[in-house]
């Protein structure tokens, strides 16, 4: 085999690993916009940003997220110290661990947010990939509906700041306590804790994957039907009063905050994780082209007790970057992509490159984003390069500019030119 043959044999694919994404500059610009809205609204509500390692002990997820998720949907492996570790599939167990570890020092209530990257080993499809970024927002230490209202209000405000109208999305609110009651009522079908968990996870797929939902019901019990599970004929008013769910009160309070697209939906909003204990909610896209759940959350008051600490009431949500980008694309709300470079310095000859670099340093000190030509290309090619990248203005440096310190600034969009001294230079 020749060296040429060996090189061909070793050629690597340019494709990314299945289910993950490359972010080219235009993709990064959109991602930065999404993250920027997230951070802006969270901090307007008084939330502080935190972070943590992407690696966690696998037992953290087995304990409360669910055995199925760990075994089938995570990247779990044994490290060189024979410890079983997992690339985090979600952030809530991590933040519960952190808060429990330093509860006395931190002081309650806590308003925290984070934008971690998360990993799930699942079949890639629209809205689902194997690595994504997710805004996590959590409020610890308040066990009244005031916390639920604040969290839902914050989620609503993020959607509005992306440019969404109320009719573009709906907020469906349920309560896991109703599901616990339903499980008792369906005792013949949910005799085991495992069947109960299966039913809850199935209900979470009812609108997202109807075929899987129907198939799953039959696997639990051949006589279990959607009508039975939906509680057909149940007096909802009586159940709401009996369980003290306060969902109507939450809806009314949200309306007082000018949030009019929220409604109660006990049979659709379930949330798949086992740790939810009370109010749960999901945001749905109403556009027929993308009619799906976008994100959701709820109350998880018992999760901190896993770590041996006192019970800490908590409520929060997670909003993924993939489904939100799909929403923005569907509703034509993606931001205009602009090159952050404000001006490019061209050089009439290669010998003027040092002059361009020195000028760039002085302009950057004024807060201007500047790039410089470093090639021997003709000036026309330099201008075409800047125009292709959306850089709005250029300066060209030759003998006269180097001697006088006066520059001709050209706007590439309008073609207008202005002559200015460096000392007077502003954009």
Buried (B, 14 or more C-beta within 10 A) or exposed (E): EEEEEEEEEEEEEEEEEEBEBEEEEEEEBBBEBBBEBBBEBBEEBEBEEBEBEBEBEBBBBBBBBBEBBBEEBBBBEEEEEEEEBBBBBBBBBBBBBBBBEEBEEBEBEBBBBBBBBBBBBBEEEEBBBBBBBBBBBBBBBBBEBEBBBBBBBBBBBBBBBBBBEBEBBBBBBBBBBBBEBBBEEBEEBBEEEEBBBBBBBBBBBBBEEEEEBBEBBEEBBEEBBEEBBBBEEBEEEEBBEEBEBBBEEBBEBBEEBEBEBBEBBBBBBBBBBBBBBBBBBBBBBBBEEBEBBBBBBBBBBBBBBBBEBEEBBBBBBBBBBBBBBBBBEBBEBBBEEEBEBBBBBBBBEEEBBEBBBEBBEEBEEEEBBBBBBEEEBEBEEBBEBBBEEBBBBBBBBBEEBBEEEBBBBBEBEEEEEEEBEBEEBEE
